[in-house]
Amino acid sequence: MTVAWALPLLIVMQTRSAGVSPRPVAWAAQSPRPAACQGAPGLWDVSRQAVLARRCRELSRAQALLLRAPDKARERAAALLAQAPELNEARVLHGRASLRVGDAVTALSELLPLLAEDAGSVADPSALLDGGRAALAQHDLANAARFYRALGSRAALLADRSQQVVAYIEIAATLLVTGQAPIDDVLAYLREARRRSSGSGFTGLCAALTEVTDPETLGRFETTKDVWLPEGLFHAVIGVAVEREQPELAATHYRALAASSLGSTAIGKLGARTRPRAPSGRTAKRGAK
């Protein structure tokens, strides 16, 4: 089965068994604090311990500002890096804060080392999610897929249910458009998003995405800032959802898809369906009367 037919497959949501399950893996969530900050006392001389303790406090303060004041978090992280360029956790925090203030270029460059083979400890799931989003913002689908594949089932370790649901949607969307995973895996991530969606605020959106029968609800993808999708995928989903009943509108979305960064991909081939399709037979008969 080719990726070109992946979107229609997702639309009908065939009940096939998933090749892998995106259930959580058996490791604990990683602390955003440097490993050195968690070390046992007595390993360094007094002066070095004092410097390390101060840097750990500054890192914790910057981390606490990430969501509510990312500009201040970025400033503190930059100050830490000026003092200790080797403090990788400060660089990651600076990258995450950069994403939140609109500097996706810096964010991607500072988060990419998380994917290096010699990166050391397993990256924090939230940092991997931000890395995928930074890559999407730069239309770098290859690196976006790398981040989301690394996140994978570890999305279950994110802080709250809403984040988990959104992450599973983003993983599925990115792996779909890049063809970096079997279709069964994409379906498994979408099912997991829907399974976890109760109480998350995304129940209706997950249902609309897996069934693709509610264009109005799917429109949330265009207006919400909570879910990041590869550019053009929204138009693909809406185009398929409305093409039988509103072929002219579908053609408009397919043209937008063809003009997006997905235009040259397998999913982008849907953009060739710009000629309005005739409505279903029942609708056509009603119009002829």
TIKE-716429 format. One record per residue: residue in three letters; x negated, y negated, z of N, C-alpha, C in turn. Coordinates in steps of 0.02 Angstrom, whole numbers, plus 32768, in hexadecimal, padded with zeros to 4 digits. Atoms other than C-alpha are relative to their C-alpha. Layout:
// TIKE-716429
ALAXYZXYZXYZ/...
//
This chain:
// TIKE-716429
MET7FD5803B80008000800080007FD47FC38000/THR802A803B80057FB57F597FCE801A7FC9802D/VAL7FED80387FD67FB57EBC803580337FD47FDD/ALA7FD1802A802580187E677FAB8048800E8014/TRP7FBC7FED7FED80B27EC57FE8800A7FFE804C/ALA7FFB7FFF7FB7808F7EAA80A180397FD6801A/LEU7FCB802C7FE581067E1980BA8045801E7FF7/PRO7FBF7FDF8005819E7E7080708007803B8030/LEU7FFD7FC87FD081717F0680DC80117FE68045/LEU7FF2801D7FBE81707E99817780487FE88004/ILE7FBC801B800082177E4F8143803280378010/VAL7FD07FCB7FF382727EF481407FEF80258041/MET80167FE47FBF820D7F2B81DA800F804B8004/GLN7FF47FB88001820C7FE281AD7FE680208040/THR80117FE07FC08205805382457FCD80367FF4/ARG80367FD18009815E80A282287FD57FFF803F/SER80297FFE7FC380EB80DB82B27FC07FD87FF3/ALA803B802A8007805C806482D17FC180298004/GLY803F7FDD7FFF7FAB809B82AE7FDB7FF88041/VAL801E800C7FBE7F6E804C834F80337FDB802A/SER7FD480257FD27FC5800883E77FDB7FC5801C/PRO8022803A7FE47F9C7F57841E800B7FFA804A/ARG7FF980037FB87FB57F8584D47FBE7FEB801F/PRO803E80197FE27F377F3D854E7FCC80368009/VAL80377FD17FF47E8E7F8F85587FF080008049/ALA800A7FF67FB87E4D7FC985FE7FC27FDB8019/TRP803380287FDF7DDB7F3A862D80217FC2801C/ALA7FE280397FDD7DFB7EA7869E7FF57FC07FD8/ALA80088042801F7E117DF486657FBD7FE38017/GLN8042801C7FF07D6B7D9B865C80077FBB8020/SER800180437FE17D467D0486C97FDE7FD07FD1/PRO80218031802A7D1C7C64866B7FC07FE58020/ARG803C80187FDE7C937C4386EB7FC380267FE8/PRO803E7FDD80157BDE7C6B86BD7FF1803A802E/ALA80127FC67FD77B9D7D1286F97FD47FEA803B/ALA802D80177FCA7B197CB5875D80277FE2803A/CYS7FD8801E7FCB7BA27C5B87BC801F8035802D/GLN7FE37FCA7FD97BE07D0487F97FCB802C8020/GLY80367FD87FE67B367D46882B7FFB7FFF804B/ALA800A7FFD7FB77B087D7A88DA7FCB7FCE8015/PRO8033802F7FE97AA77CFA89407FBF80248011/GLY80417FE57FEE79F17D1289647FD580137FC4/LEU80267FED803B79BA7D3088B07FD47FC67FE7/TRP8026803A801579767C8088997FE67FDB803D/ASP8016802A7FC879167C05890280367FCC800F/VAL7FCC802D7FE779797B83896180107FC97FCD/SER7FF58038802E79617AF788E2802680177FC1/ARG7FDE7FE8803B79977B61884F80488011800F/GLN7FBB7FF17FEC7A317B9D88AC80297FC08004/ALA7FDC803F7FFA7A607AE888CF80137FE57FBC/VAL7FF2801880447A527AB888178036802A7FDF/LEU7FCF7FD3801D7AB47B5187E180457FF4801E/ALA7FC0800B7FDE7B3C7B31886280217FC07FE6/ARG7FE4803F80197B507A7E8824801C80087FB9/ARG7FE97FF580457B5D7AB5876F8040802B7FFE/CYS7FC57FD67FFD7BDC7B3A879C803D7FD88016/ARG7FC9802C7FEB7C457AB887F680177FD47FC7/GLU7FEF802C80387C3E7A448760802580277FC9/LEU7FDF7FD780327C6E7AD286EC8048800F8015/SER7FBC7FF17FE77D037AFF8759802D7FC37FFA/ARG7FD8803D80057D3D7A4A875D80127FF27FB7/ALA7FF2800A80477D2E7A3C86A0803580327FE8/GLN7FD07FCC80147D8C7ADF868B80467FEE8017/ALA7FBE80137FE57E1A7A9E86F880207FC87FD8/LEU7FE6803980277E2C7A078685801280147FB8/LEU7FFA7FEC80467E347A6C85E380457FF57FE4/LEU7FBD8003801B7EF07A7385CF80217FBC8009/ARG7FDC803F7FF47F2A79D0861D7FD87FC27FEB/ALA8029803980147E98795F85EE7FC380197FD9/PRO80387FE280267E2F79B185657FC97FCF7FEE/ASP80348031800E7DD4790F853D7FCF7FFB803A/LYS802B80037FC47D91790885EF7FDA80428008/ALA80237FC07FFD7D6979C285EB7FC680017FD0/ARG8035800280337D0579A5854D7FC67FD58017/GLU8034802C7FE77CA57915859C7FD680238035/ARG80257FDE7FCA7C77797C86357FD6803A7FE4/ALA80257FC9801E7C457A1185CB7FC37FE67FDA/ALA8038801E80257BD879A0855D7FC97FEB8031/ALA803280147FCE7B83795B85F97FDA803C801A/LEU80217FC37FE97B607A0B86357FCE801A7FCD/LEU802B7FE780357B177A3C858D7FC17FD57FF9/ALA803A802C80037AA579A485907FCD80138035/GLN802C7FEB7FCA7A5F79E386357FE680477FF7/ALA80127FB980067A5F7A9C860C801A801C7FBE/PRO7FEA7FE880427A6A7AC48551800A804B7FFC/GLU7FFA7FB680017A5B7B7D857A804080198021/LEU7FC37FEB7FDC7AFF7B7E85DB8037800D7FCC/ASN7FD17FEE80367B687BDA855A80497FF48013/GLU7FBB800A7FEB7C067BCE85C280157FB77FF8/ALA7FF18047800A7BFC7B1185B9800B7FF17FB6/ARG7FF7800A80487BE97B1A84FD8044801B7FE8/VAL7FBF7FE480127C827B8A84EE80387FD08017/LEU7FCE802E7FE67CE57B13855C80027FC07FD6/HIS8003803C802B7CAB7A7F84F28023800E7FBE/GLY7FDE7FEE803E7CE67ADC8457804B80038008/ARG7FB87FFA7FF47D907B0284A180207FBB800A/ALA7FE680437FF77DA77A4F84D980007FD97FBE/SER8003802280417D717A12842D803C80127FD5/LEU7FC57FEC80267DFD7A7783DD803C7FD88016/ARG7FC580227FE57E7B7A23844F80007FB57FF3/VAL8001804780117E41797484217FFC7FF67FB5/GLY7FFC800680487E49799A83677FBE80087FDB/ASP80417FF680217D9179C183427FF5804A7FF5/ALA80047FB8800E7DA47A6E82F67FBC80147FE6/VAL80427FF0801A7CFA7A6482A17FD080128039/THR802B7FF27FC67C9D7A5883468018803E8025/ALA7FE47FC77FDD7D127AD683957FEA80427FE0/LEU80117FC280237CF07B5A83117FB5800F8007/SER80497FF47FFD7C337B4283137FEB80168046/GLU80147FEF7FBC7C2D7B5283D1802080408019/LEU7FDF7FC27FEB7CA27BE683DE7FEA803D7FD6/LEU80167FC8802A7C5C7C4F834E7FCC802D8022/PRO80307FD37FDF7BCA7C8E83BA80208036802B/LEU7FDD7FCC7FD97C4C7CEF841F800680417FD9/LEU7FF97FC5802A7C567D66838B7FBE80217FEF/ALA80427FE580107B9B7D8583807FF680448022/GLU800B7FBD7FE47B617E37839D7FDA7FFC8042/ASP802880077FC37AE97DF9842480207FCF8031/ALA7FDE80327FD77B6D7D8D84797FFF8012804A/GLY80047FEC7FBA7B5D7DF1851980448014801B/SER7FC27FED7FDF7BF77DF68589803C7FF67FD2/VAL7FC3800480287CA57E0D8541801F7FBA8009/ALA7FE780447FFE7CF07D64851580457FFC8020/ASP7FBF800D7FE37D847D1B857180357FFF7FC8/PRO7FCE7FFE80357E247D3F850D80187FBB7FE9/SER7FEA804380127E587C8885137FCE7FDE7FD2/ALA8033801D802B7DB37C5584C48004801F7FBA/LEU7FF97FE080427DCB7CD58438803D7FE47FDB/LEU7FC5801D801E7E7A7C9184197FF17FBB7FE4/ASP8012804280177E357BE1840D7FD180047FC4/GLY802C7FF780397DAE7C1F83978027800F7FC0/GLY7FD67FF1803A7E307C69832380257FC37FE7/ARG7FDB803D80137E927BC783257FD27FCC7FE0/ALA8030802F801E7DF77B5F83027FF080147FB8/ALA800D7FE880447DD47BCD826B803C7FF37FD2/LEU7FC4800E80287E887BBD822F80037FB67FED/ALA7FFF8048800D7E7B7B00823E7FD07FED7FC9/GLN8032800C80357DE47B0881CA800E802A7FC1/HIS7FEE7FD480387E3D7B8081527FCB80367FF5/ASP80337FCC80037DB37BFD817A802080428015/LEU7FDA7FC47FF07E1A7C9B816F7FD4803A8014/ALA802D7FC97FEF7D857D1081777FED7FFF804A/ASN801280057FB97D4C7CD18221803D8002802D/ALA7FC27FFB7FD97DFF7CBE825D8010804A800C/ALA7FF27FB97FF97E177D78823C7FCF80218031/ARG80317FE47FD17D777D9F829B80137FF18048/PHE7FEC80137FBC7DB27D3F8334803E80288015/TYR7FC27FDF7FED7E607D8B83307FF8804C8007/ARG800E7FB87FF77E1E7E3B83187FDD800C8043/ALA80227FFA7FBF7DAC7E2083AE80317FF88039/LEU7FCD800A7FCC7E417DE28412802C803E8006/GLY7FDB7FC180037EAF7E7483DD802C800D803C/SER7FD77FEC7FC77EFE7ED0846E7FF17FD9803F/ARG801080287FC67EA67E5C84E8802D7FC48007/ALA7FCF80357FFA7F307DDF84C4802C800C803D/ALA7FD87FF07FC47F8A7E3A85527FE17FE4803F/LEU8022801B7FC67F0A7DEE85C880057FB48005/LEU7FF680487FFD7F3C7D3B85A1802B7FED803C/ALA7FE680167FBF7F7F7CD38630804A800D800A/ASP7FB87FF87FF6803A7CDC8611802080227FC3/ARG7FDD7FDA803480BB7D3685A880077FD97FC0/SER7FF98029803C80D67CA585317FC080017FD7/GLN80407FFE8023801D7CA085067FF580447FDE/GLN80097FBD801C801C7D5B84EB802980097FC0/VAL7FD47FFA803A80B17D5684747FE57FD97FC5/VAL801B802A803580687CC784107FC0801F7FE3/ALA803F7FE280187FBF7D1D8406800D803C7FD3/TYR7FF17FC6802A800A7DBE83C2801C7FEB7FBC/ILE7FE68019804080697D5B833D7FC67FE77FD5/GLU8038801D80267FCA7D00830A7FD180377FE8/ILE802A7FC880167F657DA18305801F80227FC3/ALA7FDE7FDE80387FE67DF482957FFE7FD67FC1/ALA7FFE802C803A7FF47D5D82237FBD7FFC7FDD/THR80438008801D7F397D4A820A7FE880417FE1/LEU80157FC0801C7F177E0381F0802880107FC1/LEU7FD77FF5803C7FA77E0881737FE37FDC7FC4/VAL80158027803B7F687D7D81037FB980107FEA/THR80457FF080127EB37DB781097FF780497FEC/GLY80077FB980117ED57E7080F17FCB80238029/GLN80357FE47FD67E5D7E95818080188038802E/ALA7FE67FC97FD67ECC7F1A81CF803680247FD9/PRO7FC97FDB80207F447FA3819680437FDF8011/ILE7FBE801E7FF67FF97F6B81848020801B8041/ASP7FE47FE57FC2802A7FE082127FE67FDB803D/ASP801B80267FC87FB67F7F828680227FBC8005/VAL7FDE8040800080057EDA825280468007801E/LEU7FBD7FF37FE580B17F2282767FFE800D804B/ALA80067FF07FB980757F62831E7FF87FC08029/TYR8008803F7FDC803E7EB4835380417FD88001/LEU7FC08023800180E47E6A831C803280208030/ARG7FD37FDD7FD181437EEF837D7FED7FEF8048/GLU801580107FBC80D97ECA841680147FB98013/ALA7FE980457FF381007E108407804A80008012/ARG7FB87FFF7FF281B97E378401800E80238043/ARG7FF57FDA7FC281AD7EB484917FF37FD4803D/ARG8012802B7FC8815D7E30850180267FBE8000/SER7FE48043800A81CA7D9F84C680357FEC8033/SER7FCC80117FD082517DAA854C7FE67FCF8035/GLY801480327FCF82467D0F85B87FC67FD57FEB/SER803A8026801781B97CC6855080127FBF7FDC/GLY7FEC80388028821F7C4884F07FFA800D7FB5/PHE800A7FEF804781F67CA1844D8028803C7FEA/THR7FD97FC5801182777D2B844D80237FF97FBC/GLY7FDD800B803F82DF7CE183C07FD07FFD7FC5/LEU80308005803682467CB883597FE380437FED/CYS801B7FBD800E82007D68836A8033802A7FDB/ALA7FCC7FDA802382A67DB3833680077FE87FB8/ALA7FFA801B804482B27D3E82A17FC480137FD5/LEU803C7FEF802682007D67826E800180487FEA/THR80017FB9801182157E238273803A80147FD3/GLU7FC67FEF802A82BF7E21821E80057FD27FC3/VAL80008031803582A77D8681B080477FF77FE3/THR7FBA800B801583627D6381AA801B7FBD8019/ASP7FE9803E7FE0836A7CBB82047FD07FC77FEE/PRO802D8035801583147C3081A17FFE7FC58030/GLU7FFE80397FD2834C7BAC821E7FD2800B803B/THR802C7FF27FC882F47C0282AE7FB780057FE9/LEU80447FFB801B825C7C2882427FE27FBB7FF4/GLY80188045800982527B6D82247FD97FE6803B/ARG802780157FC6820A7B5F82D37FB580067FF3/PHE80477FF9801081647B9882897FE47FBF7FE4/GLU8017803E801E815C7AF2822D7FFD7FC78033/THR7FFB80377FD181897A8582C17FDB800C8042/THR80217FF37FC0813D7ADD83587FB57FFB7FFA/LYS804980037FFE808A7ABD83897FE3803A8029/ASP80157FC97FD580847B5B83F17FE3803B7FD9/VAL80157FC7802880677BD783637FD87FE77FC5/TRP802C801380387FD77BC582E9800380377FCC/LEU7FFD7FD080377FED7C1982407FD17FEA7FC8/PRO80278013803B7F7D7C1F81A6802A7FD27FD3/GLU7FDD802F802A7FAB7B8E8135802280257FC6/GLY7FDC7FE2803780317BC380B9802C803B8013/LEU7FDA7FC57FEE80737C5B811680487FEE8012/PHE7FBC80167FF1810A7BF98155802A7FFE7FC0/HIS7FDB8005803E813C7BD880A1800F80467FE3/ALA7FF47FBC801781297C918076803B801F8024/VAL7FCB7FE27FD8819A7CC6810480447FE17FF0/ILE7FC08021801082217C4480E2801680107FB9/GLY7FEF7FF18046821A7C648027802280437FF9/VAL7FE27FBE8004823E7D1C803D804280028025/ALA7FC27FFF7FD882C37CFA80C1803B7FE27FDB/VAL7FC78024801E832B7C8780528008800E7FB5/GLU7FFF7FFD804983097CC17FA08040801E7FE3/ARG7FC37FE4801C83AA7D237F8C803A7FCE8003/GLU7FC8802E7FF884217CA07FCE7FF07FB87FEA/GLN80158044801383BD7C017FA87FC280037FD4/PRO803B7FF5802C834C7C287F147FDA7FC07FF0/GLU8023803F800F83257B717EEF7FD27FED803B/LEU8028800F7FC582E87B567FA17FC580318005/ALA80367FCE7FFF82847BF87F987FC97FED7FCF/ALA80318013803382307BBB7EF97FD57FC68019/THR802680387FE481FE7B1B7F527FCB80188031/HIS80307FE67FD081AC7B7C7FDE7FCA802A7FDE/TYR80337FD9802481557BF17F647FCD7FD37FDE/ARG802F802F801E810B7B5C7F0A7FD07FE48034/ALA802B80187FCA80CB7B197FB07FCD80368014/LEU802E7FC97FF180807BC47FD47FC880047FCD/ALA80327FFC803680287BC77F2C7FCD7FC88005/ALA802D80397FFB7FDC7B1C7F507FD880018040/SER80237FFD7FC07F9F7B4E7FFE7FBF80277FFA/SER803F7FDA7FFF7EFD7B9F8032800B804B7FF7/LEU7FF07FB9800C7F567C478021800F800E7FB7/GLY7FEC7FF880467F787C297F697FD980367FDB/SER80297FCF80237EE97C9A7F317FFE80448022/THR80007FC07FDC7F0D7D267FAD8038802D7FE6/ALA7FCB7FD280147F7C7DBE7F9980447FE58014/ILE7FC1801D7FEA80057D6A7FFF80127FC57FD3/GLY7FF48039802C7FF17CD27F8F802180127FBF/LYS7FDF7FEB803F80307D397EFC804B7FF78002/LEU7FB980107FFB80DD7D1C7F40800E7FBB7FE3/GLY7FF78042801C80C17C6A7F05800F80007FB6/ALA7FF07FFB804680D47CA87E54804B80077FF5/ARG7FB77FF88005818D7CC67E7980227FBC8007/THR7FE580447FFC81B67C107E5980407FF77FD8/ARG7FC28004802582447C327DE180398017802C/PRO7FC87FEC7FD482E77C347E44801F80417FEA/ARG7FDF7FC1800E83327CE17E4F804B7FF68003/ALA7FB880057FFF83E97CF87E2B801A80188043/PRO7FE37FEA7FC184537D057EC8801A80477FFA/SER7FE67FBC800184957DAF7EFB804180047FD9/GLY7FC57FF7802A85237DF87E93803F7FE5801F/ARG7FC380167FDF85A87DD37F1480057FB47FFF/THR80018049800085727D1B7F20800D7FE67FBB/ALA7FF880178044856B7D0A7E63804A80067FEA/LYS7FBA7FF78013861D7D4F7E4F802B7FCB8020/ARG7FD880347FE086607CD57ECF7FF87FBE7FDC/GLY800A803F802286107C457E7180217FFD7FBC/ALA7FE27FFF8043865C7C7E7DCB804A7FF58002/LYS7FB880077FFC870E7C747E0C80147FB78000/
//
